[in-house]
């Protein structure tokens, strides 16, 4: 019918052809949208639904404004808006990609390497979803917030010198090439899950991928002018402290929400999370105090994040005493990792993404089977196959790290051929706020 009507209109045939094609594409899209999420289904557990929805809000709060403030305070004042813009824009781009195709490729079907297209545009949902009787749209929303924060973590590695267009394009392709496959391998019935690899809340899927990719990009983009001795101190430790506090609170949704239930498992995960964060923070400033003679606000904030990242993969499996040990280990290992990367390797990972998130996430993933032992107060998931699980965890970490690194190189080179990765020296000197966005965070910055 539309074709007959179009033929009678006084317009050129080429325009008619274009309109016909547009109507056809619209019909296809309408079909997808018509098969959208089922908003009502089998009985749901309202307590679980409320908790997972709350957790989704908490995890998004980690990115906006938590991570943006944490990172922003560590930079020069002339680059504060740039890092906030990057976090904000990544949130928008990743959210739309996740809705359109990312969630489907991560969680649709049980193929070994990648999911299918049955849940594109959040269609074809099952209600209730999983074993805790929540709607699948709630689960998809919760997972979206994880997808948002992961590429946002990476921007800390090349802050103050990266081209905004490169950040946006890289984040989009990286989500599809690195995050989505890894999420499917471990959380979406992929091949690593079939081997028995565990990642409760993202030690591998989030922190290993982001940490390794951050290190690779820091090397590819190069050092800031003046690195390592000619850089001025962070412009606002106060903002960083506020951001760290928001991240700490938000992490209760990150780890506790990953239980997908408002029950004892979520409570255990939150207890372990809080314990590890406290231990990591105090360990970091103790080492800093001994080395420099002063415990700093930046140190306690960074140590807290190290403890949080390290406990993440095992938050639902480790007991409180185990979490204490994990937090202590995180403070020590991540503290010395920052010194090694910056002063021995001379890599300008600006905000220590690899040393804190990468090293913490990988260490926590490798130690998971040990601290899950019943004898150490854990859940017991590794009691009967400790050695086997250690091997599987090591394989999962290694494969993810290698894939993240290789894919990052390929994506960066591809996008770098279209838009520069790095801004010019004049733009770096004047600051990205005014050079890229034409604005200043502070009037006299």
TORKOL-4160 file (C-alpha; in steps of 0.2 Angstrom, whole numbers, padded with zeros to 4 digits, m for minus):
445
<pt num="1" X="0000" Y="0000" Z="0000"/>
<pt num="2" X="0013" Y="0013" Z="0004"/>
<pt num="3" X="0022" Y="0010" Z="m0013"/>
<pt num="4" X="0006" Y="0013" Z="m0022"/>
<pt num="5" X="0003" Y="0030" Z="m0013"/>
<pt num="6" X="0021" Y="0035" Z="m0016"/>
<pt num="7" X="0019" Y="0032" Z="m0035"/>
<pt num="8" X="0005" Y="0045" Z="m0036"/>
<pt num="9" X="0015" Y="0058" Z="m0027"/>
<pt num="10" X="0023" Y="0072" Z="m0038"/>
<pt num="11" X="0041" Y="0068" Z="m0033"/>
<pt num="12" X="0056" Y="0061" Z="m0042"/>
<pt num="13" X="0058" Y="0042" Z="m0044"/>
<pt num="14" X="0075" Y="0042" Z="m0035"/>
<pt num="15" X="0067" Y="0051" Z="m0020"/>
<pt num="16" X="0053" Y="0038" Z="m0021"/>
<pt num="17" X="0066" Y="0024" Z="m0020"/>
<pt num="18" X="0074" Y="0032" Z="m0005"/>
<pt num="19" X="0058" Y="0033" Z="0004"/>
<pt num="20" X="0053" Y="0015" Z="0000"/>
<pt num="21" X="0070" Y="0010" Z="0007"/>
<pt num="22" X="0068" Y="0020" Z="0023"/>
<pt num="23" X="0050" Y="0013" Z="0025"/>
<pt num="24" X="0058" Y="m0005" Z="0024"/>
<pt num="25" X="0071" Y="m0001" Z="0036"/>
<pt num="26" X="0059" Y="0007" Z="0048"/>
<pt num="27" X="0048" Y="m0009" Z="0047"/>
<pt num="28" X="0062" Y="m0020" Z="0051"/>
<pt num="29" X="0066" Y="m0009" Z="0066"/>
<pt num="30" X="0048" Y="m0009" Z="0071"/>
<pt num="31" X="0048" Y="m0028" Z="0071"/>
<pt num="32" X="0062" Y="m0028" Z="0083"/>
<pt num="33" X="0055" Y="m0015" Z="0094"/>
<pt num="34" X="0038" Y="m0024" Z="0094"/>
<pt num="35" X="0046" Y="m0039" Z="0101"/>
<pt num="36" X="0053" Y="m0029" Z="0115"/>
<pt num="37" X="0055" Y="m0034" Z="0133"/>
<pt num="38" X="0041" Y="m0043" Z="0142"/>
<pt num="39" X="0036" Y="m0031" Z="0156"/>
<pt num="40" X="0025" Y="m0043" Z="0165"/>
<pt num="41" X="0028" Y="m0062" Z="0167"/>
<pt num="42" X="0029" Y="m0075" Z="0181"/>
<pt num="43" X="0029" Y="m0070" Z="0199"/>
<pt num="44" X="0045" Y="m0060" Z="0204"/>
<pt num="45" X="0053" Y="m0058" Z="0221"/>
<pt num="46" X="0050" Y="m0040" Z="0224"/>
<pt num="47" X="0064" Y="m0039" Z="0237"/>
<pt num="48" X="0077" Y="m0045" Z="0225"/>
<pt num="49" X="0070" Y="m0034" Z="0211"/>
<pt num="50" X="0072" Y="m0018" Z="0223"/>
<pt num="51" X="0089" Y="m0023" Z="0228"/>
<pt num="52" X="0096" Y="m0026" Z="0210"/>
<pt num="53" X="0088" Y="m0009" Z="0204"/>
<pt num="54" X="0096" Y="0000" Z="0219"/>
<pt num="55" X="0113" Y="m0009" Z="0215"/>
<pt num="56" X="0111" Y="m0003" Z="0197"/>
<pt num="57" X="0109" Y="0015" Z="0203"/>
<pt num="58" X="0124" Y="0013" Z="0214"/>
<pt num="59" X="0135" Y="0006" Z="0200"/>
<pt num="60" X="0130" Y="0021" Z="0189"/>
<pt num="61" X="0134" Y="0033" Z="0203"/>
<pt num="62" X="0152" Y="0025" Z="0203"/>
<pt num="63" X="0155" Y="0032" Z="0186"/>
<pt num="64" X="0144" Y="0048" Z="0187"/>
<pt num="65" X="0150" Y="0057" Z="0198"/>
<pt num="66" X="0162" Y="0045" Z="0208"/>
<pt num="67" X="0175" Y="0041" Z="0195"/>
<pt num="68" X="0174" Y="0058" Z="0187"/>
<pt num="69" X="0178" Y="0067" Z="0203"/>
<pt num="70" X="0191" Y="0054" Z="0209"/>
<pt num="71" X="0200" Y="0056" Z="0192"/>
<pt num="72" X="0197" Y="0074" Z="0191"/>
<pt num="73" X="0205" Y="0079" Z="0207"/>
<pt num="74" X="0221" Y="0070" Z="0203"/>
<pt num="75" X="0223" Y="0081" Z="0187"/>
<pt num="76" X="0228" Y="0099" Z="0184"/>
<pt num="77" X="0214" Y="0111" Z="0186"/>
<pt num="78" X="0215" Y="0115" Z="0167"/>
<pt num="79" X="0210" Y="0097" Z="0163"/>
<pt num="80" X="0196" Y="0094" Z="0175"/>
<pt num="81" X="0181" Y="0096" Z="0163"/>
<pt num="82" X="0190" Y="0085" Z="0150"/>
<pt num="83" X="0190" Y="0070" Z="0161"/>
<pt num="84" X="0172" Y="0073" Z="0167"/>
<pt num="85" X="0167" Y="0075" Z="0149"/>
<pt num="86" X="0175" Y="0059" Z="0144"/>
<pt num="87" X="0166" Y="0049" Z="0158"/>
<pt num="88" X="0150" Y="0057" Z="0154"/>
<pt num="89" X="0151" Y="0054" Z="0135"/>
<pt num="90" X="0157" Y="0036" Z="0138"/>
<pt num="91" X="0142" Y="0033" Z="0149"/>
<pt num="92" X="0130" Y="0039" Z="0135"/>
<pt num="93" X="0139" Y="0030" Z="0120"/>
<pt num="94" X="0140" Y="0013" Z="0130"/>
<pt num="95" X="0123" Y="0013" Z="0136"/>
<pt num="96" X="0116" Y="0015" Z="0119"/>
<pt num="97" X="0127" Y="0002" Z="0112"/>
<pt num="98" X="0123" Y="m0010" Z="0126"/>
<pt num="99" X="0105" Y="m0008" Z="0123"/>
<pt num="100" X="0106" Y="m0010" Z="0104"/>
<pt num="101" X="0118" Y="m0025" Z="0103"/>
<pt num="102" X="0131" Y="m0027" Z="0117"/>
<pt num="103" X="0119" Y="m0036" Z="0130"/>
<pt num="104" X="0113" Y="m0048" Z="0117"/>
<pt num="105" X="0131" Y="m0053" Z="0111"/>
<pt num="106" X="0136" Y="m0055" Z="0130"/>
<pt num="107" X="0121" Y="m0064" Z="0137"/>
<pt num="108" X="0110" Y="m0072" Z="0122"/>
<pt num="109" X="0113" Y="m0090" Z="0120"/>
<pt num="110" X="0127" Y="m0102" Z="0126"/>
<pt num="111" X="0139" Y="m0102" Z="0112"/>
<pt num="112" X="0157" Y="m0104" Z="0117"/>
<pt num="113" X="0164" Y="m0087" Z="0111"/>
<pt num="114" X="0150" Y="m0075" Z="0108"/>
<pt num="115" X="0131" Y="m0073" Z="0111"/>
<pt num="116" X="0118" Y="m0071" Z="0098"/>
<pt num="117" X="0107" Y="m0057" Z="0092"/>
<pt num="118" X="0090" Y="m0063" Z="0100"/>
<pt num="119" X="0091" Y="m0049" Z="0113"/>
<pt num="120" X="0095" Y="m0034" Z="0102"/>
<pt num="121" X="0087" Y="m0018" Z="0107"/>
<pt num="122" X="0082" Y="m0027" Z="0123"/>
<pt num="123" X="0070" Y="m0038" Z="0115"/>
<pt num="124" X="0065" Y="m0056" Z="0118"/>
<pt num="125" X="0067" Y="m0055" Z="0137"/>
<pt num="126" X="0063" Y="m0069" Z="0149"/>
<pt num="127" X="0053" Y="m0066" Z="0165"/>
<pt num="128" X="0058" Y="m0071" Z="0178"/>
<pt num="129" X="0076" Y="m0072" Z="0174"/>
<pt num="130" X="0089" Y="m0083" Z="0182"/>
<pt num="131" X="0087" Y="m0092" Z="0199"/>
<pt num="132" X="0082" Y="m0076" Z="0209"/>
<pt num="133" X="0066" Y="m0072" Z="0200"/>
<pt num="134" X="0070" Y="m0054" Z="0194"/>
<pt num="135" X="0064" Y="m0047" Z="0177"/>
<pt num="136" X="0077" Y="m0049" Z="0163"/>
<pt num="137" X="0076" Y="m0030" Z="0160"/>
<pt num="138" X="0082" Y="m0027" Z="0178"/>
<pt num="139" X="0097" Y="m0039" Z="0175"/>
<pt num="140" X="0101" Y="m0030" Z="0158"/>
<pt num="141" X="0100" Y="m0013" Z="0167"/>
<pt num="142" X="0112" Y="m0019" Z="0180"/>
<pt num="143" X="0124" Y="m0026" Z="0168"/>
<pt num="144" X="0123" Y="m0010" Z="0158"/>
<pt num="145" X="0131" Y="0000" Z="0172"/>
<pt num="146" X="0146" Y="m0012" Z="0173"/>
<pt num="147" X="0148" Y="m0010" Z="0154"/>
<pt num="148" X="0148" Y="0009" Z="0157"/>
<pt num="149" X="0161" Y="0010" Z="0170"/>
<pt num="150" X="0174" Y="m0002" Z="0163"/>
<pt num="151" X="0180" Y="0009" Z="0148"/>
<pt num="152" X="0178" Y="0024" Z="0159"/>
<pt num="153" X="0191" Y="0017" Z="0170"/>
<pt num="154" X="0203" Y="0016" Z="0155"/>
<pt num="155" X="0204" Y="0035" Z="0152"/>
<pt num="156" X="0214" Y="0038" Z="0168"/>
<pt num="157" X="0229" Y="0030" Z="0160"/>
<pt num="158" X="0231" Y="0044" Z="0146"/>
<pt num="159" X="0223" Y="0059" Z="0155"/>
<pt num="160" X="0228" Y="0076" Z="0150"/>
<pt num="161" X="0234" Y="0072" Z="0133"/>
<pt num="162" X="0221" Y="0062" Z="0123"/>
<pt num="163" X="0210" Y="0068" Z="0109"/>
<pt num="164" X="0192" Y="0067" Z="0114"/>
<pt num="165" X="0186" Y="0060" Z="0097"/>
<pt num="166" X="0199" Y="0046" Z="0100"/>
<pt num="167" X="0192" Y="0042" Z="0117"/>
<pt num="168" X="0174" Y="0041" Z="0111"/>
<pt num="169" X="0178" Y="0030" Z="0096"/>
<pt num="170" X="0190" Y="0019" Z="0105"/>
<pt num="171" X="0178" Y="0016" Z="0120"/>
<pt num="172" X="0164" Y="0011" Z="0108"/>
<pt num="173" X="0174" Y="m0002" Z="0098"/>
<pt num="174" X="0183" Y="m0008" Z="0114"/>
<pt num="175" X="0166" Y="m0012" Z="0122"/>
<pt num="176" X="0161" Y="m0023" Z="0107"/>
<pt num="177" X="0178" Y="m0031" Z="0104"/>
<pt num="178" X="0185" Y="m0034" Z="0122"/>
<pt num="179" X="0172" Y="m0031" Z="0136"/>
<pt num="180" X="0157" Y="m0040" Z="0127"/>
<pt num="181" X="0166" Y="m0056" Z="0123"/>
<pt num="182" X="0175" Y="m0057" Z="0140"/>
<pt num="183" X="0158" Y="m0055" Z="0149"/>
<pt num="184" X="0151" Y="m0069" Z="0138"/>
<pt num="185" X="0165" Y="m0080" Z="0142"/>
<pt num="186" X="0163" Y="m0079" Z="0160"/>
<pt num="187" X="0146" Y="m0073" Z="0164"/>
<pt num="188" X="0136" Y="m0078" Z="0149"/>
<pt num="189" X="0139" Y="m0096" Z="0148"/>
<pt num="190" X="0155" Y="m0095" Z="0137"/>
<pt num="191" X="0169" Y="m0106" Z="0136"/>
<pt num="192" X="0178" Y="m0100" Z="0152"/>
<pt num="193" X="0162" Y="m0102" Z="0162"/>
<pt num="194" X="0161" Y="m0120" Z="0156"/>
<pt num="195" X="0178" Y="m0123" Z="0162"/>
<pt num="196" X="0173" Y="m0118" Z="0179"/>
<pt num="197" X="0181" Y="m0100" Z="0180"/>
<pt num="198" X="0174" Y="m0089" Z="0193"/>
<pt num="199" X="0172" Y="m0070" Z="0193"/>
<pt num="200" X="0159" Y="m0064" Z="0206"/>
<pt num="201" X="0159" Y="m0046" Z="0201"/>
<pt num="202" X="0172" Y="m0041" Z="0188"/>
<pt num="203" X="0190" Y="m0045" Z="0193"/>
<pt num="204" X="0193" Y="m0052" Z="0176"/>
<pt num="205" X="0179" Y="m0045" Z="0166"/>
<pt num="206" X="0181" Y="m0027" Z="0172"/>
<pt num="207" X="0197" Y="m0024" Z="0181"/>
<pt num="208" X="0209" Y="m0035" Z="0171"/>
<pt num="209" X="0202" Y="m0030" Z="0154"/>
<pt num="210" X="0203" Y="m0011" Z="0159"/>
<pt num="211" X="0219" Y="m0012" Z="0168"/>
<pt num="212" X="0229" Y="m0021" Z="0154"/>
<pt num="213" X="0221" Y="m0010" Z="0140"/>
<pt num="214" X="0225" Y="0006" Z="0150"/>
<pt num="215" X="0244" Y="0001" Z="0151"/>
<pt num="216" X="0245" Y="m0003" Z="0133"/>
<pt num="217" X="0237" Y="0014" Z="0128"/>
<pt num="218" X="0248" Y="0023" Z="0140"/>
<pt num="219" X="0263" Y="0016" Z="0131"/>
<pt num="220" X="0255" Y="0019" Z="0113"/>
<pt num="221" X="0250" Y="0037" Z="0117"/>
<pt num="222" X="0266" Y="0042" Z="0126"/>
<pt num="223" X="0271" Y="0052" Z="0141"/>
<pt num="224" X="0264" Y="0069" Z="0147"/>
<pt num="225" X="0276" Y="0083" Z="0144"/>
<pt num="226" X="0287" Y="0084" Z="0160"/>
<pt num="227" X="0284" Y="0066" Z="0166"/>
<pt num="228" X="0289" Y="0060" Z="0178"/>
<pt num="229" X="0298" Y="0074" Z="0188"/>
<pt num="230" X="0291" Y="0090" Z="0180"/>
<pt num="231" X="0272" Y="0088" Z="0184"/>
<pt num="232" X="0263" Y="0098" Z="0197"/>
<pt num="233" X="0254" Y="0089" Z="0211"/>
<pt num="234" X="0235" Y="0085" Z="0209"/>
<pt num="235" X="0225" Y="0101" Z="0209"/>
<pt num="236" X="0211" Y="0095" Z="0221"/>
<pt num="237" X="0214" Y="0080" Z="0233"/>
<pt num="238" X="0198" Y="0085" Z="0241"/>
<pt num="239" X="0188" Y="0081" Z="0225"/>
<pt num="240" X="0198" Y="0065" Z="0224"/>
<pt num="241" X="0193" Y="0060" Z="0242"/>
<pt num="242" X="0175" Y="0064" Z="0238"/>
<pt num="243" X="0176" Y="0053" Z="0223"/>
<pt num="244" X="0184" Y="0039" Z="0232"/>
<pt num="245" X="0170" Y="0040" Z="0245"/>
<pt num="246" X="0157" Y="0039" Z="0231"/>
<pt num="247" X="0166" Y="0024" Z="0223"/>
<pt num="248" X="0167" Y="0015" Z="0240"/>
<pt num="249" X="0148" Y="0017" Z="0243"/>
<pt num="250" X="0144" Y="0013" Z="0225"/>
<pt num="251" X="0155" Y="m0003" Z="0226"/>
<pt num="252" X="0142" Y="m0011" Z="0238"/>
<pt num="253" X="0130" Y="m0011" Z="0223"/>
<pt num="254" X="0144" Y="m0017" Z="0212"/>
<pt num="255" X="0149" Y="m0032" Z="0223"/>
<pt num="256" X="0133" Y="m0034" Z="0233"/>
<pt num="257" X="0122" Y="m0032" Z="0218"/>
<pt num="258" X="0131" Y="m0046" Z="0209"/>
<pt num="259" X="0122" Y="m0059" Z="0221"/>
<pt num="260" X="0106" Y="m0054" Z="0211"/>
<pt num="261" X="0097" Y="m0056" Z="0227"/>
<pt num="262" X="0093" Y="m0047" Z="0243"/>
<pt num="263" X="0100" Y="m0061" Z="0255"/>
<pt num="264" X="0114" Y="m0067" Z="0265"/>
<pt num="265" X="0125" Y="m0069" Z="0249"/>
<pt num="266" X="0124" Y="m0050" Z="0246"/>
<pt num="267" X="0127" Y="m0046" Z="0264"/>
<pt num="268" X="0143" Y="m0057" Z="0264"/>
<pt num="269" X="0149" Y="m0049" Z="0248"/>
<pt num="270" X="0146" Y="m0031" Z="0256"/>
<pt num="271" X="0155" Y="m0036" Z="0272"/>
<pt num="272" X="0170" Y="m0043" Z="0262"/>
<pt num="273" X="0170" Y="m0027" Z="0251"/>
<pt num="274" X="0170" Y="m0015" Z="0266"/>
<pt num="275" X="0183" Y="m0025" Z="0275"/>
<pt num="276" X="0195" Y="m0026" Z="0260"/>
<pt num="277" X="0193" Y="m0008" Z="0257"/>
<pt num="278" X="0197" Y="m0003" Z="0275"/>
<pt num="279" X="0213" Y="m0014" Z="0275"/>
<pt num="280" X="0219" Y="m0008" Z="0258"/>
<pt num="281" X="0217" Y="0010" Z="0263"/>
<pt num="282" X="0227" Y="0008" Z="0280"/>
<pt num="283" X="0240" Y="m0003" Z="0272"/>
<pt num="284" X="0244" Y="0010" Z="0258"/>
<pt num="285" X="0246" Y="0025" Z="0270"/>
<pt num="286" X="0256" Y="0014" Z="0282"/>
<pt num="287" X="0268" Y="0011" Z="0268"/>
<pt num="288" X="0268" Y="0029" Z="0262"/>
<pt num="289" X="0271" Y="0035" Z="0279"/>
<pt num="290" X="0286" Y="0024" Z="0281"/>
<pt num="291" X="0293" Y="0030" Z="0264"/>
<pt num="292" X="0289" Y="0048" Z="0264"/>
<pt num="293" X="0285" Y="0053" Z="0282"/>
<pt num="294" X="0267" Y="0058" Z="0278"/>
<pt num="295" X="0251" Y="0049" Z="0276"/>
<pt num="296" X="0242" Y="0058" Z="0262"/>
<pt num="297" X="0223" Y="0059" Z="0257"/>
<pt num="298" X="0228" Y="0053" Z="0239"/>
<pt num="299" X="0236" Y="0038" Z="0247"/>
<pt num="300" X="0222" Y="0033" Z="0258"/>
<pt num="301" X="0209" Y="0035" Z="0244"/>
<pt num="302" X="0220" Y="0025" Z="0231"/>
<pt num="303" X="0223" Y="0011" Z="0244"/>
<pt num="304" X="0204" Y="0010" Z="0247"/>
<pt num="305" X="0201" Y="0008" Z="0228"/>
<pt num="306" X="0215" Y="m0006" Z="0227"/>
<pt num="307" X="0207" Y="m0016" Z="0241"/>
<pt num="308" X="0190" Y="m0014" Z="0232"/>
<pt num="309" X="0197" Y="m0020" Z="0215"/>
<pt num="310" X="0206" Y="m0034" Z="0223"/>
<pt num="311" X="0191" Y="m0041" Z="0233"/>
<pt num="312" X="0179" Y="m0039" Z="0218"/>
<pt num="313" X="0181" Y="m0056" Z="0210"/>
<pt num="314" X="0180" Y="m0066" Z="0226"/>
<pt num="315" X="0168" Y="m0054" Z="0236"/>
<pt num="316" X="0154" Y="m0068" Z="0236"/>
<pt num="317" X="0166" Y="m0082" Z="0240"/>
<pt num="318" X="0178" Y="m0075" Z="0253"/>
<pt num="319" X="0174" Y="m0073" Z="0272"/>
<pt num="320" X="0178" Y="m0058" Z="0282"/>
<pt num="321" X="0195" Y="m0064" Z="0289"/>
<pt num="322" X="0200" Y="m0068" Z="0271"/>
<pt num="323" X="0194" Y="m0051" Z="0265"/>
<pt num="324" X="0205" Y="m0043" Z="0278"/>
<pt num="325" X="0221" Y="m0053" Z="0271"/>
<pt num="326" X="0216" Y="m0048" Z="0253"/>
<pt num="327" X="0215" Y="m0030" Z="0258"/>
<pt num="328" X="0232" Y="m0030" Z="0266"/>
<pt num="329" X="0239" Y="m0039" Z="0251"/>
<pt num="330" X="0231" Y="m0027" Z="0239"/>
<pt num="331" X="0238" Y="m0012" Z="0248"/>
<pt num="332" X="0256" Y="m0019" Z="0247"/>
<pt num="333" X="0256" Y="m0026" Z="0230"/>
<pt num="334" X="0247" Y="m0011" Z="0221"/>
<pt num="335" X="0257" Y="0002" Z="0231"/>
<pt num="336" X="0273" Y="m0006" Z="0224"/>
<pt num="337" X="0266" Y="m0009" Z="0207"/>
<pt num="338" X="0263" Y="0010" Z="0205"/>
<pt num="339" X="0281" Y="0013" Z="0209"/>
<pt num="340" X="0287" Y="0000" Z="0197"/>
<pt num="341" X="0276" Y="0006" Z="0183"/>
<pt num="342" X="0281" Y="0024" Z="0185"/>
<pt num="343" X="0299" Y="0024" Z="0191"/>
<pt num="344" X="0306" Y="0008" Z="0184"/>
<pt num="345" X="0296" Y="0006" Z="0168"/>
<pt num="346" X="0294" Y="0024" Z="0165"/>
<pt num="347" X="0277" Y="0022" Z="0159"/>
<pt num="348" X="0265" Y="0037" Z="0161"/>
<pt num="349" X="0249" Y="0028" Z="0167"/>
<pt num="350" X="0243" Y="0044" Z="0173"/>
<pt num="351" X="0231" Y="0038" Z="0187"/>
<pt num="352" X="0238" Y="0021" Z="0190"/>
<pt num="353" X="0224" Y="0011" Z="0181"/>
<pt num="354" X="0235" Y="m0004" Z="0178"/>
<pt num="355" X="0244" Y="m0004" Z="0195"/>
<pt num="356" X="0228" Y="m0002" Z="0205"/>
<pt num="357" X="0214" Y="m0010" Z="0194"/>
<pt num="358" X="0224" Y="m0022" Z="0183"/>
<pt num="359" X="0235" Y="m0029" Z="0197"/>
<pt num="360" X="0222" Y="m0029" Z="0210"/>
<pt num="361" X="0209" Y="m0038" Z="0199"/>
<pt num="362" X="0221" Y="m0051" Z="0192"/>
<pt num="363" X="0228" Y="m0054" Z="0210"/>
<pt num="364" X="0211" Y="m0056" Z="0217"/>
<pt num="365" X="0205" Y="m0068" Z="0203"/>
<pt num="366" X="0221" Y="m0079" Z="0205"/>
<pt num="367" X="0218" Y="m0080" Z="0224"/>
<pt num="368" X="0200" Y="m0083" Z="0223"/>
<pt num="369" X="0201" Y="m0102" Z="0225"/>
<pt num="370" X="0212" Y="m0101" Z="0241"/>
<pt num="371" X="0201" Y="m0088" Z="0250"/>
<pt num="372" X="0185" Y="m0098" Z="0245"/>
<pt num="373" X="0191" Y="m0113" Z="0256"/>
<pt num="374" X="0179" Y="m0117" Z="0270"/>
<pt num="375" X="0195" Y="m0118" Z="0281"/>
<pt num="376" X="0198" Y="m0100" Z="0278"/>
<pt num="377" X="0180" Y="m0094" Z="0281"/>
<pt num="378" X="0175" Y="m0095" Z="0263"/>
<pt num="379" X="0160" Y="m0102" Z="0253"/>
<pt num="380" X="0168" Y="m0119" Z="0250"/>
<pt num="381" X="0167" Y="m0118" Z="0231"/>
<pt num="382" X="0185" Y="m0124" Z="0229"/>
<pt num="383" X="0186" Y="m0136" Z="0243"/>
<pt num="384" X="0186" Y="m0152" Z="0232"/>
<pt num="385" X="0196" Y="m0145" Z="0217"/>
<pt num="386" X="0208" Y="m0131" Z="0224"/>
<pt num="387" X="0222" Y="m0135" Z="0212"/>
<pt num="388" X="0211" Y="m0137" Z="0197"/>
<pt num="389" X="0203" Y="m0120" Z="0201"/>
<pt num="390" X="0219" Y="m0111" Z="0203"/>
<pt num="391" X="0224" Y="m0117" Z="0185"/>
<pt num="392" X="0207" Y="m0112" Z="0178"/>
<pt num="393" X="0208" Y="m0095" Z="0186"/>
<pt num="394" X="0226" Y="m0093" Z="0179"/>
<pt num="395" X="0220" Y="m0097" Z="0162"/>
<pt num="396" X="0206" Y="m0085" Z="0162"/>
<pt num="397" X="0217" Y="m0071" Z="0168"/>
<pt num="398" X="0230" Y="m0075" Z="0155"/>
<pt num="399" X="0218" Y="m0076" Z="0141"/>
<pt num="400" X="0209" Y="m0061" Z="0145"/>
<pt num="401" X="0225" Y="m0051" Z="0148"/>
<pt num="402" X="0232" Y="m0056" Z="0131"/>
<pt num="403" X="0216" Y="m0053" Z="0122"/>
<pt num="404" X="0213" Y="m0036" Z="0130"/>
<pt num="405" X="0231" Y="m0031" Z="0125"/>
<pt num="406" X="0231" Y="m0037" Z="0107"/>
<pt num="407" X="0213" Y="m0030" Z="0104"/>
<pt num="408" X="0218" Y="m0013" Z="0111"/>
<pt num="409" X="0233" Y="m0012" Z="0100"/>
<pt num="410" X="0223" Y="m0016" Z="0084"/>
<pt num="411" X="0208" Y="m0004" Z="0089"/>
<pt num="412" X="0220" Y="0010" Z="0093"/>
<pt num="413" X="0229" Y="0009" Z="0077"/>
<pt num="414" X="0213" Y="0008" Z="0067"/>
<pt num="415" X="0206" Y="0023" Z="0075"/>
<pt num="416" X="0223" Y="0032" Z="0076"/>
<pt num="417" X="0223" Y="0031" Z="0057"/>
<pt num="418" X="0207" Y="0041" Z="0056"/>
<pt num="419" X="0209" Y="0053" Z="0071"/>
<pt num="420" X="0225" Y="0058" Z="0081"/>
<pt num="421" X="0226" Y="0048" Z="0097"/>
<pt num="422" X="0235" Y="0063" Z="0106"/>
<pt num="423" X="0232" Y="0082" Z="0106"/>
<pt num="424" X="0246" Y="0094" Z="0100"/>
<pt num="425" X="0259" Y="0102" Z="0112"/>
<pt num="426" X="0250" Y="0118" Z="0112"/>
<pt num="427" X="0233" Y="0110" Z="0117"/>
<pt num="428" X="0242" Y="0100" Z="0131"/>
<pt num="429" X="0250" Y="0116" Z="0138"/>
<pt num="430" X="0234" Y="0126" Z="0138"/>
<pt num="431" X="0224" Y="0112" Z="0145"/>
<pt num="432" X="0210" Y="0101" Z="0137"/>
<pt num="433" X="0196" Y="0110" Z="0145"/>
<pt num="434" X="0198" Y="0126" Z="0134"/>
<pt num="435" X="0207" Y="0118" Z="0120"/>
<pt num="436" X="0194" Y="0104" Z="0117"/>
<pt num="437" X="0178" Y="0110" Z="0125"/>
<pt num="438" X="0180" Y="0129" Z="0125"/>
<pt num="439" X="0176" Y="0130" Z="0144"/>
<pt num="440" X="0185" Y="0131" Z="0160"/>
<pt num="441" X="0181" Y="0122" Z="0177"/>
<pt num="442" X="0188" Y="0137" Z="0186"/>
<pt num="443" X="0188" Y="0155" Z="0181"/>
<pt num="444" X="0207" Y="0157" Z="0184"/>
<pt num="445" X="0213" Y="0139" Z="0179"/>
